[in-house]
């Protein structure tokens, strides 16, 4: 009987901890008053972020290319499922003007992040995301993917990942690459 009581008490504390963590994450991502940019052509906010492998990357430097921004973390199962699709998308279209920028929220887990990237042969740039940049884009949940046209306007936005979303992303990339 005592063992069952311990389990119930431990479960209560575990659930309370998960609730506190969830509220903290929600506050961190939802604290922005800026709404998520619409995919109807709003100009994407410029940013400069540290690259995982050194140096920095600035969004405006990619004007003239179709850009996929993927806000993600290795601790997020749908984010991890999206990475192989993004790798395939990048490999198929990088020669046609596609850039994928993975914006990771794993600043403190760089070793785990490097291991994950190696496992999936990620060849596109990984940037170390900040809450400031997430707020500029109204990111409230991850994965959050934005696809920008060659002029830097947001033309597609989606939260989450599944095969249908992957197909929609590829279709949108194909359309945007064909545009002048």
N, C-alpha and C positions, 0 to 999 in steps of 0.2 A: 504494500500500500504506500509506503514512504517513497519508493522509487517513482510511482505514478504521480505523486504530489510534486516531487522535484521536477519531473518532466513538464508538468503543467506550469509551474512557476518559471522554469527556464524558457518555455515557449512564450509566456506573457512578456518576459523581458526582451526576448528576441523580436517579437512583433512590435513592441514599443520602440526598439532600436531601429527597426526597418522604417517605421512610421516617421521617426525623427529624421532619419537620413533622407527619406523621400521628400519631406517638407523642405529640408535644406537644399536638395538638388532642385526642387521645383522653384524655390525662391531664387536660387542662383540663375536659373535659366529664364524664369518668368518675371524677374525684377525689372526688366526693361519695359518702359512705357511705349517704346517704338513697336508698332505692329510689324509682323513679318512682311517683307516686301512682296508685292504681287508679281506674278509671272507675266504681266501684261506689258512690260517694257520699262519699268522703273530702272534707273541707272543704279548699278551695283555700287555700294560704298567701297571706296578704295581703302586699302590697308597695306601695311608692311609687317610681315611676321618673320620670326627666326625659322630657318629651315633646320630640320633634324640633323642633316649632315653638314651643317655649317653655313654661314652667310645668311642672307635674308632674301625674301621674295616680296615684290610689290605687285599688287593686282594690275595696276594700270600698264605695267610692262608687257602684259599679254594681250593688249588691244590688237585687233586684227586676227585673233584666233577665237575659236569657240572654247569656252572655259567651263569645266565642271568643278564646282566647289562642294566638297564632301566634308561636312562637320561630323566628327565621329570619335569613338574611343574603343580601345580593345576590350573594355569591360562591358560592352553593349553587344548582345548576341545579334540583333539585326544588322548592326554596323559591320560585324565580322563576316556575316553572310554576304554583304554588299561588296566587300573588297575584291573577291575573285571576279565578279562581274565588272567592276571598275577597271581592274587590270586588263581584262579582255577588251573592254571598250577602248581603253587607252592604246593598247597595242594595235588594234584594228584601225584606229583613226588618227593616231599621232602624226603620221605622214601626210595627212590631209588637213591639218590645222587644228587638231584637238589638244587641249591641255587639261589634265586632271590635277587638281591641287587637293590633297588630303589634309584637312585641318584637324589635327588630333588634339584632344584634351588630355593627353597622357604625359604631360611635362615631367612628372615625378617618377614615371615608370619607363624611362628611356630604354633600359635593357630589355624589358618585356616587349616594348614596342618594336625594337630592332629585331628581336627573335620572330615576332609575328610577321613583320614585313619580309624577312628572309624566307620564312616558310611559304609565303604566298607569292614570292618573286615580284614584289611591288617595285615597279621601276619609275613611277611618277613621283613628283616631289611631295614630301610630307612636311607640313608646317606645324609649328607648335602654337596651337590656338590660345586665344586670350578671351576672357569674359567680355572685354571691350568690343572685340570684333564680333563675338556671338550676339551681343546686344545690338550692334549696328544692323545685323541681319534679322533680328527678332527671333533668333534660334531659341526655342523653348524645349525641344526634344531632339534626340539624335537617333538614328542618322537623319540629318537634314541636308538635302542636296539641292543646289541651285545650278541651273545651266544658263550661261550668259552667251549672248550673241557676240559677233565680232566687234561691235561697238560698245560692249560692256553693259548691255541692258539685260535684265533678268527675263528670260523667256520660259523658264520651267522651274517649278519648286515642288518638292515632295518631302514628306516626313515618313520614315520607315523604309523597309525594303522587302520585296518578294519578287518572284519571277515576272509578274505582270508589270510591276514598277520598273524592273530592269529593261523590259521590252519597250516601255514608253520612253525611258531615258535614251535608249539607243535610237529610237525613231526620231526623237527630237534632235539629237545630235546630228543625225543624217540630214535632216531638213536644214538645220542652221549652217552646216558645212557648205551646203549647196548655195546658200545666199551670198550675195556680194558684200 
